[in-house]
Structures are given as structure tokens and as C-alpha cells.
Amino acid sequence: MMYPFLQIDGDTEIVHSEMQPDGEVKVYIEKPDAKDGFHHATCFLPGYRWEDISGFSDEEIARFQEVLESTAHLIIEFSQQGGFEHASGL
């Protein structure tokens, strides 16, 4: 299951998985693109291992890296509590 986490730049969505048995959390970033359909990338926390990058520039990935580094503690916490909505009681 993937849980919504953050929307940035108006149309870029960041979602995350539950914490996996190995302690990793999959973070998926997706942005619609008129030409390509969607740009996307996957990052696994806590190691910040990037995979399956399509359509994003190195500069965009560097910015996403900064966003994830500043919010990883929240993503990891929420991944253990069923996402933000469940963790916040909404």
C-alpha cells in the first residue's frame, strides 16, 4: 500500500509505502508531463537508494533528495503507522 505524503511544485506527488520487513520504505515521486505522460522516480529510505528514474533531471533529483533528507524522519514514522492520516487521527 502507498500512502500520500506531500505535493510540491503544484503537481509533483510524493507517496510512500509501509515499512518493509528489512526496514526500508519505498518513496515514489511522480509528476504529470504532457509529452511523456508521467515523470517518476523511486527512492528507498533510509539509505537514499534511487532507482527507476524517468524524465527527471539530475537537478530535480538533487532537489528531491534535499526534500527527502529533511522529511525522512516523518516518512519513516508514518510508514509504521499507516500513513499521515492514520498517524494524525484524521
Backbone as ProteinMPNN parsed JSONL, in Angstrom:
{"seq_chain_A": "MMYPFLQIDGDTEIVHSEMQPDGEVKVYIEKPDAKDGFHHATCFLPGYRWEDISGFSDEEIARFQEVLESTAHLIIEFSQQGGFEHASGL", "coords_chain_A": {"N_chain_A": [[0.842, -1.177, 0.0], [0.467, 2.243, -0.745], [0.997, 5.445, 0.629], [-0.216, 8.789, 0.644], [1.974, 11.59, 0.892], [3.227, 14.184, 0.361], [2.735, 17.084, -1.633], [4.413, 18.892, -4.036], [5.523, 21.823, -5.796], [3.102, 22.219, -7.04], [2.196, 20.081, -8.749], [3.66, 17.775, -8.359], [3.792, 14.701, -6.879], [4.453, 13.015, -3.838], [4.656, 9.911, -2.473], [4.561, 7.173, -0.105], [5.524, 3.865, 1.006], [4.473, 1.246, 3.308], [6.578, 0.401, 6.086], [8.982, -1.939, 5.193], [9.783, -5.434, 5.878], [12.577, -5.533, 5.954], [13.254, -3.066, 6.89], [13.262, -0.973, 5.108], [11.754, 1.796, 3.373], [9.763, 2.503, 0.676], [9.779, 5.254, -1.426], [7.94, 7.071, -3.672], [7.99, 9.227, -6.41], [6.174, 11.326, -8.493], [5.274, 13.068, -11.44], [3.047, 14.676, -13.581], [3.358, 14.887, -17.146], [2.997, 16.519, -20.173], [4.077, 15.597, -22.589], [5.418, 13.095, -22.074], [3.683, 11.676, -20.456], [4.051, 10.705, -17.592], [6.6, 11.69, -15.342], [8.842, 9.976, -13.233], [10.241, 8.616, -10.183], [11.951, 6.466, -7.889], [12.813, 6.143, -4.515], [14.575, 4.591, -1.922], [14.328, 4.557, 1.488], [16.054, 3.943, 4.596], [18.421, 4.488, 3.241], [18.593, 6.172, 1.02], [18.572, 5.233, -1.634], [18.338, 5.454, -5.018], [16.215, 4.522, -7.713], [14.865, 3.527, -10.906], [14.491, 6.007, -12.364], [12.89, 8.291, -14.365], [12.581, 10.742, -16.712], [13.092, 12.897, -14.991], [15.438, 15.498, -14.307], [18.944, 15.641, -13.347], [19.224, 17.778, -11.597], [16.612, 18.075, -10.62], [16.329, 15.635, -9.257], [18.296, 15.999, -7.318], [17.127, 18.063, -5.865], [14.818, 16.737, -4.931], [16.104, 14.893, -3.343], [17.047, 16.561, -1.303], [14.592, 17.367, -0.213], [13.642, 14.894, 0.702], [15.661, 14.236, 2.549], [15.172, 16.137, 4.503], [12.713, 15.383, 5.442], [12.65, 12.687, 5.955], [12.586, 11.456, 8.492], [9.931, 11.823, 9.245], [8.554, 10.457, 7.19], [9.471, 7.839, 7.65], [8.449, 7.406, 10.226], [5.644, 7.686, 9.721], [5.35, 5.565, 7.976], [5.249, 3.406, 9.58], [2.91, 3.676, 10.875], [0.673, 3.569, 9.294], [0.501, 5.642, 7.42], [0.172, 9.281, 7.029], [-2.481, 10.227, 7.586], [-3.577, 8.255, 9.266], [-1.718, 8.27, 11.342], [-2.076, 10.832, 12.316], [-4.64, 10.804, 13.162], [-6.731, 11.678, 11.559]], "CA_chain_A": [[0.0, 0.0, 0.0], [1.19, 3.514, -0.798], [0.315, 6.498, 1.37], [0.159, 10.134, 0.22], [2.796, 12.293, 1.859], [3.48, 15.592, 0.099], [2.646, 17.587, -3.002], [5.276, 20.057, -4.19], [5.512, 22.456, -7.115], [1.758, 22.188, -7.589], [1.728, 18.847, -9.38], [4.562, 16.65, -8.088], [3.284, 13.941, -5.733], [5.358, 12.112, -3.135], [3.947, 8.911, -1.681], [5.483, 6.198, 0.492], [4.98, 2.557, 1.367], [4.645, 0.806, 4.684], [7.94, -0.07, 6.31], [9.16, -3.328, 4.795], [10.451, -6.233, 6.918], [14.019, -5.228, 6.005], [13.416, -1.724, 7.424], [13.234, 0.037, 4.053], [10.499, 2.424, 2.982], [9.795, 2.93, -0.719], [9.208, 6.574, -1.688], [7.704, 7.197, -5.106], [7.754, 10.61, -6.807], [5.565, 11.313, -9.814], [4.833, 14.371, -11.942], [2.483, 14.557, -14.932], [4.072, 15.574, -18.216], [2.16, 16.49, -21.379], [4.738, 14.834, -23.656], [5.789, 11.73, -21.672], [2.693, 11.059, -19.574], [4.489, 10.956, -16.221], [7.982, 11.514, -14.909], [8.773, 9.279, -11.953], [11.479, 8.131, -9.572], [11.764, 5.736, -6.647], [13.92, 6.238, -3.572], [14.377, 3.726, -0.766], [14.875, 5.056, 2.749], [16.815, 5.113, 4.988], [19.699, 4.583, 2.532], [18.507, 7.106, -0.111], [18.938, 4.494, -2.853], [17.448, 5.85, -6.103], [16.012, 3.561, -8.795], [13.768, 3.749, -11.845], [14.318, 7.438, -12.614], [12.486, 8.519, -15.752], [12.074, 12.062, -17.045], [13.589, 13.94, -14.098], [16.831, 15.891, -14.494], [19.806, 15.481, -12.172], [18.908, 18.881, -10.686], [15.347, 17.751, -9.948], [16.595, 14.555, -8.3], [19.035, 16.608, -6.201], [16.135, 18.788, -5.051], [14.013, 15.731, -4.234], [16.98, 14.345, -2.307], [17.007, 17.523, -0.196], [13.264, 17.27, 0.409], [13.575, 13.63, 1.45], [16.561, 14.303, 3.704], [14.57, 16.966, 5.548], [11.441, 14.814, 5.907], [12.757, 11.226, 6.069], [12.16, 11.01, 9.825], [8.468, 11.769, 9.225], [8.143, 9.366, 6.302], [9.744, 6.576, 8.336], [7.461, 7.289, 11.301], [4.332, 7.439, 9.143], [5.339, 4.245, 7.325], [4.986, 2.419, 10.632], [1.625, 3.994, 11.492], [-0.398, 3.579, 8.307], [0.445, 6.912, 6.704], [-0.066, 10.507, 7.783], [-3.849, 10.326, 8.066], [-3.761, 7.353, 10.396], [-0.839, 8.735, 12.43], [-2.61, 12.089, 12.854], [-6.004, 10.591, 13.637], [-7.715, 12.328, 10.682]], "C_chain_A": [[0.889, 1.243, 0.0], [0.326, 4.584, -0.138], [0.743, 7.863, 0.843], [0.972, 10.816, 1.311], [2.851, 13.791, 1.585], [3.259, 15.897, -1.37], [3.496, 18.845, -3.062], [5.184, 20.584, -5.621], [4.16, 22.349, -7.806], [1.295, 20.859, -8.138], [2.652, 17.644, -9.189], [4.122, 15.979, -6.794], [4.382, 13.054, -5.161], [4.511, 11.208, -2.265], [4.965, 7.921, -1.121], [4.742, 4.916, 0.857], [4.976, 2.387, 2.882], [6.11, 0.434, 4.853], [7.99, -1.563, 5.978], [9.861, -4.113, 5.908], [11.949, -5.95, 7.044], [14.306, -3.809, 6.507], [13.399, -0.629, 6.384], [11.816, 0.563, 3.838], [10.67, 2.911, 1.546], [9.097, 4.283, -0.834], [9.124, 6.733, -3.202], [7.34, 8.647, -5.403], [7.266, 10.589, -8.247], [5.07, 12.713, -10.17], [4.255, 14.181, -13.34], [3.287, 15.381, -15.928], [3.269, 15.418, -19.503], [2.762, 15.625, -22.482], [4.921, 13.362, -23.283], [4.729, 10.997, -20.863], [3.023, 11.37, -18.115], [5.999, 10.832, -16.124], [7.894, 10.854, -13.545], [10.154, 8.863, -11.484], [11.117, 7.426, -8.27], [13.021, 5.877, -5.808], [13.594, 5.352, -2.379], [15.1, 4.316, 0.439], [15.124, 3.876, 3.671], [18.106, 5.323, 4.202], [19.737, 5.557, 1.373], [19.02, 6.461, -1.402], [17.901, 4.808, -3.926], [17.412, 4.776, -7.186], [14.923, 4.092, -9.727], [13.469, 5.234, -12.053], [14.009, 7.627, -14.092], [11.923, 9.929, -15.894], [12.564, 13.19, -16.157], [15.06, 14.22, -14.392], [17.631, 15.605, -13.225], [19.515, 16.57, -11.138], [17.612, 18.614, -9.932], [15.556, 16.652, -8.909], [17.363, 15.098, -7.101], [18.081, 17.373, -5.289], [15.258, 17.806, -4.282], [14.817, 15.099, -3.104], [16.956, 15.26, -1.079], [15.672, 17.455, 0.54], [13.181, 16.004, 1.258], [14.481, 13.649, 2.671], [15.938, 15.11, 4.841], [13.277, 16.387, 6.111], [11.496, 13.308, 6.145], [12.281, 10.718, 7.425], [10.634, 10.913, 9.901], [7.967, 10.616, 8.367], [8.334, 8.027, 7.006], [8.742, 6.363, 9.471], [6.084, 6.949, 10.738], [4.241, 6.067, 8.492], [5.032, 3.136, 8.322], [3.603, 2.593, 11.255], [0.48, 4.067, 10.491], [-0.575, 4.894, 7.582], [0.097, 8.076, 7.601], [-1.464, 10.548, 8.38], [-4.089, 9.447, 9.288], [-2.928, 7.829, 11.604], [-1.406, 9.985, 13.092], [-4.024, 11.948, 13.397], [-7.071, 11.259, 12.786], [-8.663, 11.327, 10.091]], "O_chain_A": [[1.926, 1.282, 0.662], [-0.891, 4.629, -0.314], [1.932, 8.088, 0.616], [0.701, 10.648, 2.5], [2.556, 14.591, 2.472], [3.557, 15.08, -2.241], [3.331, 19.756, -2.25], [4.806, 19.854, -6.538], [4.089, 22.385, -9.034], [0.117, 20.524, -8.014], [2.437, 16.6, -9.804], [4.084, 16.612, -5.74], [5.141, 12.426, -5.899], [3.743, 11.676, -1.424], [6.094, 7.841, -1.604], [3.519, 4.891, 0.995], [5.415, 3.262, 3.629], [6.805, 0.181, 3.869], [7.148, -2.341, 6.425], [10.47, -3.51, 6.791], [12.523, -6.11, 8.121], [15.462, -3.39, 6.549], [13.509, 0.546, 6.735], [10.827, -0.127, 4.086], [11.611, 3.643, 1.239], [7.959, 4.439, -0.391], [10.111, 6.552, -3.916], [6.487, 9.23, -4.734], [7.851, 9.933, -9.108], [4.528, 13.436, -9.334], [4.907, 13.586, -14.198], [3.824, 16.437, -15.593], [2.903, 14.303, -19.877], [2.026, 14.984, -23.232], [4.614, 12.478, -24.084], [4.872, 9.801, -20.611], [2.361, 12.192, -17.481], [6.601, 9.963, -16.756], [6.974, 11.138, -12.778], [11.101, 8.77, -12.265], [10.113, 7.744, -7.633], [14.139, 5.75, -6.305], [12.467, 5.361, -1.882], [16.31, 4.542, 0.414], [14.438, 2.863, 3.531], [18.829, 6.277, 4.487], [20.799, 5.764, 0.785], [19.791, 7.058, -2.154], [16.725, 4.475, -3.774], [18.44, 4.194, -7.535], [14.164, 4.992, -9.369], [12.322, 5.663, -11.929], [14.761, 7.184, -14.959], [10.915, 10.271, -15.275], [12.457, 14.353, -16.546], [15.831, 13.307, -14.686], [17.061, 15.359, -12.163], [19.555, 16.309, -9.935], [17.52, 18.895, -8.737], [15.019, 16.731, -7.804], [17.098, 14.689, -5.971], [18.223, 17.329, -4.067], [14.983, 18.021, -3.101], [14.278, 14.805, -2.037], [16.856, 14.784, 0.052], [15.632, 17.483, 1.77], [12.708, 16.039, 2.394], [14.108, 13.131, 3.724], [16.153, 14.8, 6.013], [12.792, 16.848, 7.145], [10.481, 12.71, 6.503], [11.644, 9.667, 7.505], [10.105, 10.013, 10.553], [7.063, 9.884, 8.769], [7.448, 7.173, 6.963], [8.241, 5.253, 9.653], [5.427, 6.028, 11.222], [3.165, 5.468, 8.459], [4.603, 2.048, 7.937], [3.171, 1.769, 12.06], [-0.587, 4.584, 10.821], [-1.685, 5.23, 7.17], [-0.23, 7.901, 8.775], [-1.622, 10.868, 9.558], [-4.741, 9.872, 10.241], [-3.394, 7.788, 12.742], [-1.237, 10.18, 14.296], [-4.547, 12.87, 14.022], [-8.209, 11.399, 13.235], [-9.556, 11.697, 9.329]]}, "name": "protein", "num_of_chains": 1, "seq": "MMYPFLQIDGDTEIVHSEMQPDGEVKVYIEKPDAKDGFHHATCFLPGYRWEDISGFSDEEIARFQEVLESTAHLIIEFSQQGGFEHASGL"}
